[in-house]
Amino acid sequence: MKPYNGTTDPEEHITQYRERMEIIPIPSHLKEACLCKGFGSTLTGSSLKWLLNVLPYSITSFNHLVNLFNNYFSCSRIFERITSDLYRVVQDPKESLREFVSRFGREALNMPNIDMSTVIEAFKLGLNKDSPFYEDLVMTPYKRMDEFRSRAVRFIRLEEDKEI
């Protein structure tokens, strides 16, 4: 686990820490103390300095420590992405279909619980209008992501074959 230095999302760090601690067989009566004591070993830089400046014996539980940690490092939180952000992802005129599909996919993965038909519609709107894949999306709308992906791969192969 990469040590937390205060510059990335604190909630993500807490989630990773909890997941790692779950695999360690700790007796239930010691779990709270182990979570609190072990947390410092995952910190570095400004986050470790912060923890060392917390008043001794002021932490009452791991949840209390998490709340203090999240509040202090809240400015490092990642802004939650919303559906309209996906509609802003557009293909650059010189960007290949492969590159656009990859970049768009990374953006879509940052949006939890997004409807797949919305993802496909946003992709279509961001795609170059002169692309053969755009024409295919207009003529044959897709409902399932696996069908959409397999069709995208076919058009990527076609585009790359034309470049040779």
N, C-alpha and C positions, 0 to 999 in steps of 0.2 A: 504494500500500500504506500502510495506516494505521500510523504509528510505534507501537512497543510501549512501553508505560509501566509495565509490571510488574503490571497489575491483571487481565489476561485470561490465558487459557491459553497458556503458553509454547510448548507443542508445536504448537499451531495456528499461532503466529507463525513458527516454524521451517519448518513445512510450506509456508506461503505464501511465505516467503523463498526456499526451495529451488525452488519452482515458478517464481517470477519469474526466478531466476538461470539456470534451464534454458533459457530462451528467448534468452539472450545467448550468442553464439558465442565461447566462451573456449577458447583452446588448452589441451589436457589438462594440459600441464606447468605451467600458471599457474592452473588451476581452484581448487586448494586455497587458494592465497594470495588469490585474488580473493574467494572465499567468506568467508574470515576478515576481510579488509580491508573488504569492502562491508557486513558485518553491522552494524557500528556506525552506519551511516547510517539503519538502520531502527529505531533505539532513541531513546527520549526519556525525560526525567524520571529516576526511580529506576533504570531499567534501563540508561540511558546512564551514570549515576554508577557503577553496578556495574561496567560494562565498563571505565571509566576507572581503576577501582581494581584491576583484574586486573594482577598483576605483569607488567611488560614481558618479552617473550620466553618467557613461561611456557606459552603455548598451543602445542601440538605439531601439532595438526591441527584441521580444522573440526569433526570428530566430538568431539574433546576440548572445544572451545569450546561445542558444543551440550550436552554432558553437564554442564559447569559451569553453563551458563545454565539448563538444565532443573532442576538440583538447587537452584540459588539461588531460582528462582521457582516451585518446586514447590507452594508454598501457594496459588498462583493457578490451579492446574490445575482444570479442570472435572471433577467427579465423573462417572464413567461411569454412564450410565443402565442400568438392568436391566429386564427384562420386567415384573416386578411393579410397577414405577413406573407403567407404562401403565395398570394396573388401578386405580390411584388417581385417574385423570382421570375426573371425573364431571360431568355436565351440571347446571348450576345451574337451579333451577326457573324462573327468569326469563330464562334464556339461550336465545336462538334456536338453531334447528338449524344455521343457517349459522355462527354464532359458535362453537358447540361443535365442528362439523366442522373449522373452521379451527384452533382451539386444540388439539384432539386430534391433528390432522395435524402441527402443529409439534412436539408432544411425540414422536410416533412417528418423525419424521425424526431425532431425536436418539439413536435406538437403532439402531446399525448391525447389519446381518445379522439382523433380526427376521423371523420367519415371518409371512407375510400372514394366515394363518388365525388366528394369535394376535392380530394387530392388530384384525381384524374382531370377534373374540370379546370383546376388552377394550373395544372401542367399544360393542358391544351392551350389555355390563354397565354401562357408564357412562352410557348413554342413559336419559332419563326413560322410565319404564315405561308411561306413558300416551301416549307418542308413537306416531302411526301408523307411523312408520318402525321403531320397536321391534317392533311387531306384524309388520311385513313381514319384518324380520330373523329373527324366530322362525319364521314360516310358510315363508319361502323363504331358507334359509341360502345365503350367498355363498361361493364358493371363490376367486374372482379379484378383485383390487383394482379393476380397471377397471369390472367389473360393479357392484361395491359403490358406487363413486363415481358412476356414472351414475344409479343408483337414489337415492342421497342427494340428488343435484341435483333430481330429480323431487319429492322430499318437501320440499326447501327451497323450491322454487317454490310448492308447494301451501300451505305454512305462510305464506309471504310474501303469497300471493294472499288468504288468509283475513284477513290483517291490514289490507288496504286497505278 
